[in-house]
């Protein structure tokens, strides 16, 4: 265990806490409201909201004081908001609350982030295992011939397709293992469970790996296995691990649980 590796990991844990506790971080999510073609009222928000042609639409009056982020004047009439899957997504603001359109598998919703959320006020930290260098191991990425999807349950009870691009192979405690992963920009990402899941740790966790080199070599650092967004708010729809990603060993590394006051 080197001081450099330990310090980098410590900075990572501090950055994780700062991210989830930010005014509009994961702890601030108070609602995910799914929309269809019929305008509806959303509890606690002014205006009418609906989905049309891949956009979230809002009809509001100036005195509702909903503002497109970056605009000086409030919405007065009808506007269309691009979701988070667009090249340039739109955000709206209502006082301190952030209103974020999202798109998942062709369905549109509005997410509401409130700095005054109960989960944010009650947050008391993230428990983690101590850093241990043996949990950072070389891995080799082998892409599938073509990107494919696997159907997995989500935290909201629905099954959705999860896009996967290949597998990583690695060795832990002398035993070979593989995990199915996806591309997240230049990085690889995956959803895993292990023998600690649902007891010492949350029911599943996420992993990220640096971009593989030309030979597919990368590093799997399970010290940075982290809690999914749905550990911080019930309004996220995180995917569960694919069947191949349910490890039988106890991964005693990374984040464990969210603490509340």
C-alpha positions as CSV (number, residue, x, y, z in Angstrom):
1,X,0.0,0.0,0.0
2,X,1.6,3.2,-1.1
3,X,1.0,6.6,0.3
4,X,0.2,7.9,-3.2
5,X,-2.5,5.3,-3.8
6,X,-4.0,5.8,-0.3
7,X,-4.1,9.6,-0.8
8,X,-5.7,9.3,-4.2
9,X,-8.3,7.0,-2.8
10,X,-9.0,9.4,0.1
11,X,-9.5,12.3,-2.3
12,X,-11.9,10.1,-4.3
13,X,-14.0,9.3,-1.1
14,X,-14.0,13.1,-0.3
15,X,-15.1,13.9,-3.9
16,X,-17.9,11.3,-3.7
17,X,-19.3,12.8,-0.5
18,X,-19.1,16.3,-2.0
19,X,-20.9,15.2,-5.1
20,X,-23.9,13.4,-3.4
21,X,-24.3,16.2,-0.8
22,X,-24.2,19.1,-3.3
23,X,-27.3,21.3,-3.4
24,X,-28.6,19.4,-6.5
25,X,-26.7,16.1,-5.8
26,X,-28.2,12.7,-5.6
27,X,-29.5,13.2,-2.1
28,X,-31.6,16.2,-3.3
29,X,-33.7,14.2,-5.8
30,X,-37.3,14.3,-4.5
31,X,-39.2,13.1,-7.5
32,X,-39.1,11.5,-10.9
33,X,-42.4,12.2,-12.7
34,X,-43.1,10.3,-15.9
35,X,-44.9,12.1,-18.6
36,X,-47.1,11.3,-21.6
37,X,-48.9,13.2,-24.2
38,X,-51.6,14.5,-21.9
39,X,-50.7,17.7,-19.9
40,X,-50.7,17.1,-16.1
41,X,-50.1,19.0,-12.9
42,X,-47.1,17.8,-10.9
43,X,-47.5,17.9,-7.1
44,X,-45.7,20.9,-5.7
45,X,-44.9,22.5,-9.1
46,X,-46.8,25.2,-11.0
47,X,-47.7,24.8,-14.7
48,X,-48.7,21.9,-16.9
49,X,-46.2,19.3,-18.0
50,X,-46.3,16.7,-20.8
51,X,-44.1,14.9,-23.4
52,X,-44.2,15.4,-27.1
53,X,-41.9,14.6,-30.0
54,X,-39.0,13.7,-27.7
55,X,-39.2,16.8,-25.6
56,X,-40.6,17.8,-22.2
57,X,-43.1,20.6,-22.6
58,X,-44.3,23.1,-20.1
59,X,-47.1,25.7,-20.1
60,X,-46.7,28.3,-17.3
61,X,-47.4,31.9,-16.4
62,X,-44.8,34.5,-15.6
63,X,-45.9,34.7,-12.0
64,X,-45.2,30.9,-11.6
65,X,-41.6,32.0,-11.7
66,X,-40.2,28.9,-13.5
67,X,-37.0,29.9,-15.4
68,X,-35.0,28.1,-18.0
69,X,-31.5,28.0,-16.6
70,X,-29.5,30.9,-17.9
71,X,-32.6,32.9,-18.9
72,X,-33.4,36.2,-17.2
73,X,-37.2,36.1,-17.5
74,X,-39.5,33.4,-16.3
75,X,-41.5,31.2,-18.7
76,X,-44.6,32.9,-19.9
77,X,-46.4,30.6,-22.3
78,X,-45.3,27.3,-23.7
79,X,-41.7,26.0,-23.9
80,X,-40.0,22.7,-24.9
81,X,-37.1,21.3,-22.9
82,X,-34.5,18.9,-24.2
83,X,-33.8,15.9,-22.0
84,X,-30.5,14.7,-20.6
85,X,-29.9,12.5,-23.6
86,X,-29.7,15.5,-26.0
87,X,-26.4,17.1,-27.0
88,X,-27.4,20.3,-25.2
89,X,-30.0,19.4,-22.5
90,X,-32.2,22.0,-20.9
91,X,-32.7,22.7,-17.2
92,X,-35.3,24.8,-15.4
93,X,-35.3,26.4,-12.0
94,X,-38.0,27.1,-9.5
95,X,-36.4,29.1,-6.7
96,X,-33.7,26.8,-5.3
97,X,-35.2,23.7,-6.9
98,X,-33.7,22.3,-10.1
99,X,-36.1,20.8,-12.7
100,X,-34.3,18.3,-15.0
101,X,-35.9,16.6,-18.0
102,X,-34.7,13.0,-18.6
103,X,-35.2,10.3,-21.3
104,X,-35.0,6.6,-20.6
105,X,-35.8,4.1,-23.3
106,X,-37.9,6.6,-25.2
107,X,-39.9,7.6,-22.1
108,X,-39.7,11.2,-20.8
109,X,-39.8,12.4,-17.2
110,X,-39.1,15.4,-15.1
111,X,-36.8,15.1,-12.1
112,X,-37.0,17.6,-9.2
113,X,-33.9,18.3,-7.1
114,X,-34.6,20.1,-3.9
115,X,-31.7,21.3,-1.7
116,X,-34.1,21.1,1.3
117,X,-34.8,17.4,0.8
118,X,-35.2,15.2,3.9
119,X,-32.5,12.7,2.7
120,X,-30.0,15.5,2.2
121,X,-30.7,16.9,5.7
122,X,-30.5,13.5,7.3
123,X,-27.2,12.4,5.6
124,X,-24.5,11.4,8.0
125,X,-21.9,9.9,5.6
126,X,-20.9,6.9,3.5
127,X,-19.3,4.0,5.2
128,X,-16.3,2.5,3.4
129,X,-13.9,-0.4,3.8
130,X,-10.3,0.7,4.4
131,X,-8.1,1.0,1.3
132,X,-6.4,-2.3,0.5
133,X,-4.1,-2.6,-2.5
134,X,-5.0,-6.3,-3.2
135,X,-8.4,-5.1,-4.4
136,X,-6.8,-3.2,-7.3
137,X,-6.0,-5.7,-10.0
138,X,-5.1,-5.8,-13.7
139,X,-8.0,-6.6,-16.0
140,X,-8.4,-7.3,-19.7
141,X,-11.3,-6.0,-21.7
142,X,-12.7,-8.1,-24.6
143,X,-15.4,-6.3,-26.6
144,X,-18.3,-8.2,-28.0
145,X,-18.5,-8.4,-31.8
146,X,-21.5,-6.0,-31.6
147,X,-22.9,-4.0,-28.7
148,X,-25.9,-5.8,-27.2
149,X,-28.5,-5.4,-24.5
150,X,-29.5,-7.6,-21.6
151,X,-32.8,-7.2,-19.8
152,X,-32.4,-6.5,-16.1
153,X,-34.7,-5.4,-13.3
154,X,-34.5,-1.8,-12.2
155,X,-34.9,-0.3,-8.8
156,X,-38.4,0.9,-9.6
157,X,-39.6,-2.7,-10.3
158,X,-39.5,-2.5,-14.1
159,X,-37.3,-4.5,-16.4
160,X,-35.3,-2.4,-18.9
161,X,-32.6,-3.2,-21.5
162,X,-29.0,-2.6,-20.3
163,X,-26.5,-1.9,-23.1
164,X,-23.3,-3.9,-22.7
165,X,-20.2,-3.8,-24.8
166,X,-17.9,-6.6,-23.6
167,X,-16.4,-8.4,-20.7
168,X,-13.4,-7.8,-18.4
169,X,-11.4,-10.7,-17.1
170,X,-9.3,-10.6,-13.9
171,X,-7.9,-12.6,-11.0
172,X,-8.8,-12.2,-7.3
173,X,-7.2,-14.3,-4.6
174,X,-5.9,-16.7,-7.3
175,X,-9.3,-17.3,-8.9
176,X,-10.3,-16.1,-12.4
177,X,-13.4,-14.0,-12.8
178,X,-15.3,-12.1,-15.6
179,X,-17.8,-9.2,-15.5
180,X,-20.0,-7.8,-18.2
181,X,-19.4,-4.1,-18.7
182,X,-20.7,-1.1,-20.7
183,X,-19.0,1.9,-22.2
184,X,-19.3,5.2,-20.3
185,X,-17.5,7.7,-22.6
186,X,-13.9,6.6,-22.6
187,X,-14.4,4.6,-19.4
188,X,-15.9,1.2,-18.7
189,X,-18.7,0.7,-16.2
190,X,-20.5,-2.2,-14.6
191,X,-23.1,-3.2,-12.0
192,X,-22.1,-5.9,-9.6
193,X,-23.2,-7.7,-6.5
194,X,-21.1,-10.0,-4.3
195,X,-21.3,-12.0,-1.0
196,X,-21.5,-8.7,1.0
197,X,-24.5,-7.3,-0.9
198,X,-27.6,-6.8,1.1
199,X,-25.8,-7.3,4.4
200,X,-22.5,-5.4,4.9
201,X,-23.0,-3.4,1.7
202,X,-25.9,-2.1,-0.3
203,X,-27.7,-4.6,-2.4
204,X,-25.5,-3.8,-5.5
205,X,-22.7,-1.4,-6.4
206,X,-21.3,0.2,-9.5
207,X,-17.7,0.0,-10.8
208,X,-15.7,2.1,-13.3
209,X,-12.5,1.2,-15.1
210,X,-10.1,3.5,-17.1
211,X,-10.2,3.3,-20.8
212,X,-8.4,0.1,-22.0
213,X,-5.2,0.4,-24.0
214,X,-4.8,-1.0,-27.5
215,X,-4.4,-4.5,-26.1
216,X,-7.5,-4.2,-23.8
217,X,-5.5,-3.8,-20.6
218,X,-7.0,-1.7,-17.8
219,X,-7.3,-1.8,-14.0
220,X,-10.2,-2.9,-11.8
221,X,-10.0,-1.0,-8.5
222,X,-12.7,-2.4,-6.3
223,X,-11.6,0.1,-3.6
224,X,-13.7,2.4,-5.7
225,X,-16.8,0.3,-6.0
226,X,-19.5,2.8,-5.3
227,X,-23.1,3.0,-4.2
228,X,-25.7,3.5,-7.0
229,X,-27.8,6.7,-7.1
230,X,-30.8,4.7,-5.7
231,X,-28.9,4.2,-2.5
232,X,-29.3,8.0,-1.9
233,X,-32.8,8.6,-3.2
234,X,-35.7,6.2,-3.9
235,X,-36.5,8.2,-7.1
236,X,-33.7,6.8,-9.2
237,X,-34.2,3.8,-11.5
238,X,-30.8,2.1,-11.2
239,X,-30.3,-1.2,-13.1
240,X,-29.6,-4.4,-11.1
241,X,-26.6,-6.5,-12.0
242,X,-26.8,-8.8,-15.0
243,X,-26.7,-12.5,-14.1
244,X,-23.0,-12.8,-15.0
245,X,-22.1,-10.0,-12.5
246,X,-23.2,-11.7,-9.3
247,X,-19.9,-12.6,-7.7
248,X,-19.9,-15.3,-5.1
249,X,-16.8,-13.9,-3.3
250,X,-17.0,-11.2,-0.6
251,X,-15.7,-8.0,-2.1
252,X,-14.7,-6.2,1.2
253,X,-13.7,-3.0,-0.6
254,X,-15.3,0.2,-1.7
255,X,-18.4,2.0,-0.4
256,X,-20.7,0.1,1.9
257,X,-23.8,2.0,3.1
258,X,-25.4,5.4,3.4
259,X,-25.6,6.7,7.0
260,X,-28.5,8.8,8.2
261,X,-29.0,10.8,11.4
